[in-house]
Amino acid sequence: MLSGIIVWGGAGWLLDRWLETRFFTLVGVLLGLTVAIYLVVVKYGVVDPPPGGGRPGRTTPGRRRSRPRANDQTQKGQR
């Protein structure tokens, strides 16, 4: 990550010296940081889900779930 900031910041600094401005150094540093973070995310992937897996809302082991009665509506429709 540091090399991206240094390379793009250095390119911006050189462009600033050539054009006699003070804007491109900041743009180069921010561009280098953004590209470096993007490459890290692409290489190592997104954050893994928390351990234990499963969907939220599942019952914990050992607890009984109440079953719908015969004439009750469920989320999937009439039983």
Phi, psi and omega in degrees: 000321182295323181294323178297319179295317181293315182295308182288326174294321176294320177296319177294322179295316177297319178295322176297318179294322182289318182266359181056051176236181178227024188256322190287338177296313178297317178298318179296317179296314179295321177296316178298319178294317181296314180294321179296316178296318178300315181294325177295317179295319179294318183290315186258356176082182181279174181294134179290151176294157181297151180297154182106338176053194177079171180268152174292148179098357177285152179282155178280151180300142178096347178263141177273139175266140176282135181269144177293145178291168187299324184262005182279152173277139173247178179294335181268358179120194182292140176267000000 
